[in-house]
Amino acid sequence: MSTNIYVGNLAFSTNNADLEALFAEHGEVTRAQVITDRDTGRSRGFGFVEMASSDEANTAIRSLNGRNVDGRDLKVNQAKERS
């Protein structure tokens, strides 16, 4: 079962490939998406990563939460389900 991870405080230059590469160090990434503004197409500074296993996802969360990437301290945690 895949695990969905929230990634906040991304640099605005970060793209989907960058996000996937960052998490791929910790396991199999099934999807990586930087959320963009619907009108401007600019990054909104956060995204979501889906990982194949919850063990890999937990390792990635522990390793990357608070890590400085492109001058920004990432906020990484398990994504909450939309209500």
N, C-alpha and C positions, 0 to 999 in steps of 0.2 A: 504494500500500500504506500502510495506517495505521500510526502509531507510537504505542506505549503509553508513557506518562510517569508516573513515581511522584512524588507531591507529599507531602512530610512536614512535620511541625511546623506543621500548620494550626491556626488558632484554633478552639476547639470550637464557636464560633458560625457558622463557615463552612458553607454548604450547597452543594448541587450547582450551583445557578444562579450563586452567587458564584464558584465554581471555574471554571465555563464562561466567565463574563464576563472573568475574569482572563487566561485563555489565549486568548480570542477576539481580543484585541489583537494577537496574533502569527500568526493564521491560522485556518483552518477547524477547529473542534472537532467531532468526530463523537460524542464521549461524554465526560461528566465525572461522576465519582461519588465522593462522600465516603463512606468506609467507616464504618459505624456498628456499635455493639455490638448483638448479636442479642437480648440480654435487655432492655437499658435503652433502646435506640434512640438513645443519645447518640453523638456523633461520637467516633471513636477517634483523631482528630488527623492522619489521613492520607487520601489518596485517589489516584485514578488518572484521567488525562486521555488520551483517544485523539485524535490529530490526523490530518488527512487526508494530509498529506505529511511525509516525514522532514525536509525542509528547514525547514518551518514549525516542526516539533517541536524541531529543534536550535536554532533561533532562540529559541524560547520557553524552552528549558532554559537557554541562555546568559543570557537577559535576566532570568529569574525566580529562578534559584538564588541564595540568599543575600539576596534582596530582603525587606525588612521589610513584612509585611502584617498589619494588626491587631495590631501589637506582637510579632509572631513572625517570626524569620528563616526563610524557607522553604528546604527541602531539595528540590531538583528535579533528577531525573536519569532516564535511560532505565530503564524498568521491566525487571526481570529476569524471565525466563519461570519459571513455577512448575514445580518438579520433581516 
